[in-house]
Amino acid sequence: MNRVPTLILGGTGYVAGEVLRLVAAHPQLEIAGVMSDSQPGESVAKAFPHLAPALGDLRFLSESDLKRLIASLPISALFSAAPHGVSAALIDRLLKTAETAGTHPRVVDISADYRYSSAEAYAAVYKHEHGAPRRLKDFTCAVPEHLATSPTPHVAHPGCFATATLLASVPLLSLGLVTPTLFVSGVTGSTGSGRKPVDGTHHPTRHSDLYSYNALVHRHIPEITACAVAASGITADFAFVPHSGPFARGIHVTVQATLAAARAGLDGKTLLEKLRGFYAAAPFVRVLDSAPRVKDIVASNYAQLHATTNGRTVAVMCVVDNLNKGAAGGAVQWMNRLLGFPETLGLTAPAAGWT
């Protein structure tokens, strides 16, 4: 089978770099073009020196270059790691070009632009109008483990904090184990803030420190709530407090909730059995007998969960790599499905360890 030409938007960012790394090693995807508004014509390897052996003389393309390319490819895979507020309109323009040419790209958006079902819901969170509201109907937002197939031709992958929180929370809600008020504490690595240096990612500020930000008002809360309803059918209240951790990659989330009255006295062994049953068909989710560690999943598409209970309260811990499972890896997992490949294709490499 011929490899599917793959196009990447937002080419100089951390997530785009991770998509490049995964696609370069994928047996059925092939890098065909990487777009960068800021660096067209420049070497991609210059932006990502660690990928130089896999990229050769690949150069960044402009939007007009990418339009010509997408119009010439009967089938293609398009990943957008462009910033929110930019991605929606850019994807829309490229899809219009493809429609005019009669070509058929499949899109996974890793930005926030297609995660909401309405333009009004998006604008309420991001405080600006959606860039392509008529295109929203063509996208579905979900963690791959919570939706077997996409009912739409394109997919929006949830954010990294949302991925970890949903993996821990949806089983609790779907199985009726808890009351629908969940308290979430999450710690993320500095790459979650993107490539552009800001106070939160400046090494002297972040090194050997731990601090919260946007407590109870983080922009991922509405996204988590909406995805949890779609996956479980339960409307839950999420009280989310994110933290900045002194490491580059990874997320650790702890979700706590009160056991439902009918589940009072549930023991830890039974709780773990229920989680394992819920994720029995999920190849990238492992439920452990002990607390998960970020180092055991960094640079991989795997998630690790552990849960405990005292018979009144339940706590579920989840670790994911924010750039991989929480972004690029989850996006490739979705693209595999959209193209009819096994969802594990190109994603089964274990964690790097000792990072």
N, C-alpha and C positions, 0 to 999 in steps of 0.2 A: 504494500500500500504506500502511495506517495505521502510524504510528510505534509502537514497542513501549514501553509505560510502563516506566520504569526506577526502581528503588528502591535507595538507597545506605545502608549501615549504617556506623557509626563516623564520623559526619558531620563532625566538626570537625578530623580529622587531616589530615596532608599528603597521604596516599594518597587519602583520600576527596575532597580538594580537586582532585587530579589527575583522578580519575574524573569529577567534576563538569565539569571543563574539557573533557574529551574527549566526554562525552555531550552537553554543550550544543552542540557543533558536529557531532554525528553525524547523518547524514541519515535514519536509521531508528530511533534511540533518542530517547526524550523523558523528561526528568526529571519523575517523578511524585511522589516523596517522598524526603526525606533525614532519617534518624533520628539524633537525638542525645539520649542519656540526660541529659546535663548541661545542655543548652540548649533544651528543647522550647519552641516558641513564639517563639524568638529568630530574628532575620533571618539567613539563611544568608550573605548578602553581607557581614554584619558580621564573620563569621569568615573570609571570603575576599574582601576588598575588590577584588582584581584581577579577580574574576569578576562583579562587580556588574552590568556591562552585560548579561550573559547570564542573570542570575538573577532580576531584578526584585524582587518582594516575596515570594519563596519563603521559607517558614518551616520551621524544624526541627520534626520530628514526634516524638512519644513512641512507645514500643513499641506501646501500645494503638491509637494512631492508625494505625501501619503495619499492624497486624493487620487492622484494618477495611479498609484500602486493598487489601492483598494478597488478601483474601477477595472483593473486588469486581471484581478484574481477571482476566478469563479467561486471559490470557497476560501475563507480565511478566518483566523482566530484573532480577535481584537481585545486587548487588555487595556483598560484606561486606569492609569495611576496619576492622572492629572489632578490638580487641586479641586476641592469642592468649590462650586461657583464658576468653574471653567469647564469641567468635564462634560456636563449635560449638553451644552450648546455645541461643543466640539464633536462629541459622539453623534449628535443629531446631524450636523453638517456632513460628516463622513457617511452616515447611513443614507442620507439623501443622495449623495454621490453614488453609492452602491446601488440604490434603487433605480436611479436613472440609467446606470450601466447594466443592470440586470445581474449583478453579482450578489453573493450571499454571505456576508460576514456574520459570525456569531460573536456577541459582545459580553464580556464580564467587566462591569464597572467596579473598581475598588475604591473609588471616591464615595462621598456621601450623597451624590446628586440623585441617584435613582433608588435610594433606600426607603423612600416614603411613597405612599399610594396616591397622594394628592399634592398639588403645588402649594396648597394652603398649609398643609402640615409641614412641608419643607421650609416654607418662608417663616413659619412661626419659630422654628429652631435657628435658622441661619440668617434671619433678618434681611433677606433680599429675595427678589423674585426668582423662581426657578427658570433655568435657561432654556428648557424645552418641555413645557408641561404636557403637550400632546403626545410626547414619547413615553410618558410614565407607564402607560398601559402595556408597553412592550417589555417591561422589566418586572421581575419578581425578586424580592429580597428575603433571603433565608440562609441559615447555616446549613451546609449540605447534609449533615446528619439528621436534620429535622424536616426534610422535604425530599422525597425519593426522586421526583422528577419535576422539572420546571414547567408550569403551564404556559409560559411565555417564551419567545425566541431568545431573549437575553436575560441576564441575571445581574443583580447588584449584590455584592458580597458585604455582609455586615462588618462593622469596624472591629478592631482587635479586642477592646474591652468588651464589646457586645458579644463577640464570639465566645470568649471565656465565660462570661456571665450566663449566657444562654445555655451553654453546654452543662453548666452546673445547675441551672434553675429549671429548665423545661421538664426534666424527668420528675422533679418534685411536684410540679404543677400538674403535669399530664397524668400522673399516677395517684393524684389526690392525697399526697402525703402531708401537705402543709397548708396552713392558712395562707391566703394570697397577699401577704405582706412580707417582702424579702429585704433583708439588710445586706448590702454588698460592700465589701472593702477590697479594693484592687490596687496592685502596685505594678507600674509599668517601667520598662527600660527607656533610656533616653532616645532611642531611635524612633519611638512612638511620636515624638514631636517633629519629625521630619528633618531634612538635611540642612535647612537654613538655620544658622545659629541664633538661639534666643536665650534669655536668662535661664530658662529651665533645663537647657541642654549644655550650657557652658560648663566645662569639666570642673573648674575650681568651685563652682556653685553646687554642683550635683554630687561630686565625689564625697564618699563617706557621710552622706546625708540622706534623710528620708523625710518627706513632707507631703501634706495633702494639698489639693487644689480643687476649685470648683465643687466643693462638697455640697451634695444634694441638688446641684443645679447643672451638672455636667450635660453637654449636648447629646451624649449617647443614651441618656435615660429614655427619651421618647422612642428612640429606635429599638432599644431593648424591650420596652413595653409592647410595642407593636409586633415585633417578631415573636415574643412570648405568646401573645394572643393567637397569632397565626399558627404557631406550632402546637399549642396545648389547648386552645379554646377557652383559656382562663384569663380574665383581666386581672392583673396583679399590680401591686404598688411596689416599685423598686426604690429603695433609699440607698443611693450609691455615693460612696466617698472614694474618689481616686487618689492615688499617691504617686509621686515621682521617686523611683528607686535609683540607687547608685550603680547601675549596670546598664549595658547597652541594649541587650536583646532579652525579651521575655516578658511575660505577664503572670502574676500570681493573684488569683481572685478567691476570696472566701465569701460564700453566701450562707447566711443564717436565716432560719425561719422557725416558727412554732409549729409543732406537729398538729395536724388536724385532730379533732376530738376522737374520731374513729380510729386514729392511728396511735393514740397515746400508749406509751409503753413499748413502742417499736424498738427492737434491739439493733445494735450496730451490724451484726452479721446479716440480718434480714435486709437492712437498708442497703448494704453493699450488693447483696444478691439482686435486689430490685434494680439498682443502677446497672449492673452487668447485664441483666435481662433487657433493659431498655436499649442499651447500646450493643446488643449481641451482633447486629448486622453492620456495625460501624467500624471499619477497619482501622481508622485512625484514632479511636478513643479507647484508652486503656483505664480500667478501674482497678486501683491498687489497694493492697491491704494496709498500706502505710502512707504517710503524708507525701505528696508529690513534690518534686524539686525542679526549679527552673532549669538547672544545668542538664537535666535529663531529657529535655525536649528542645533546647536551643538549636536553631538552624534546621529543624525537622517540621514535618506537617502533622506530628502526633500531638494529641492532648492527653494529659493524665489527670484522673480524678481520684479523690478519696473522700469518704464521708464518715461522719460519726454522729452519735446521738446519745443524750442522757435520758431518753424516754419522754422528754418535754420539748426540747429544742434540737434541731438538726443543723449541722454545719457541713457544707460541701466545699472542698478545696479543688481548684482547677488551675493547671498551668498550661500555657501555650506559648509558642514563639509569636511575638506580635507581627513580625515581618513575614513569617511563613504561614502557619495555620491561621493567624489572624488577618492575613492580607493576601500575599502572593500565592502561597500554597493552597489556601482555600479557594482562591480564584482559579488556579489550575485544576483543582479537583472538580469545580463546577464546569470548566471548559471541557474536561474529559467527558463529562456526562452529556453536555450539549452536542459534542461531536460523535457520540456513540462509542467512545473508548471506555475501558474499565476505569473507574474513578481513581484507582490507585496508580495508574500509569505515570511513571516518572516521579513519584512522590514517596517511595518507600524507603529512601535512605534514612538510616537512624540519626539520632542527634550527634552533634560533634563531640560533646563531652569536654570537660576541663577548659571551658571557655573563660 
